[in-house]
Amino acid sequence: MVYVLSKEGTLLMPTNRHGKVRHLLDAGEAKAVKRCPFTIQLLYQSTTYTQEITLGVDARRIRRKSH
């Protein structure tokens, strides 16, 4: 997962398209701003459209250590 910031620094949609991210970095159209979690900032104007996302956690999948 790569997090993406706009030119102004607002959070955009994250991406799993690592090839596209590498292309943007190599072409000088983006810069890495954070290594963990890996975050890039676009160096060109883009739309700031984002989708609403929901985080789901399945509590039944939590395993407890037996002592």
C-alpha positions in Angstrom: 0.0 0.0 0.0 1.4 3.4 -1.0 -0.2 6.5 0.5 -0.5 9.6 -1.8 -0.5 13.3 -1.0 -1.5 16.0 -3.4 0.8 18.8 -4.4 -0.7 20.9 -1.5 -0.2 18.0 1.0 -3.8 16.8 1.3 -4.4 13.0 1.5 -5.6 11.3 -1.7 -6.6 7.7 -2.2 -3.9 5.2 -1.5 -2.7 2.8 -4.3 -1.4 -0.7 -4.8 -0.1 0.2 -8.2 3.6 0.0 -7.4 4.7 0.1 -11.0 2.8 3.4 -11.5 4.4 4.8 -8.3 7.9 3.8 -9.5 7.2 5.5 -12.8 6.1 8.7 -11.1 9.2 8.7 -8.9 11.6 8.0 -11.8 10.0 10.7 -14.0 10.2 13.3 -11.3 6.5 13.7 -11.0 6.4 12.6 -7.4 8.7 12.5 -4.4 8.9 10.1 -1.5 8.1 11.9 1.8 7.9 9.1 4.2 9.3 5.5 4.3 7.0 3.9 6.9 4.2 3.9 5.8 5.5 4.6 2.3 4.1 7.9 1.2 4.6 9.9 -1.9 3.7 13.5 -2.8 2.7 14.4 -6.3 4.6 17.3 -7.8 1.8 18.2 -10.3 -1.8 19.5 -10.0 -4.3 16.7 -9.7 -8.0 16.4 -8.7 -8.6 16.0 -5.0 -11.5 13.6 -5.4 -11.5 10.8 -2.8 -13.9 8.0 -2.2 -15.4 7.3 1.2 -13.8 4.2 2.7 -14.7 2.0 5.7 -12.4 -0.1 7.8 -13.8 -3.5 8.8 -12.3 -5.6 11.6 -13.4 -9.1 12.1 -13.2 -9.7 15.9 -13.7 -13.4 15.5 -10.3 -13.7 13.8 -8.4 -12.6 16.9 -6.5 -15.5 18.4 -5.4 -15.5 22.0 -2.2 -17.0 23.2 -2.5 -19.8 25.6 -0.3 -19.5 28.7 
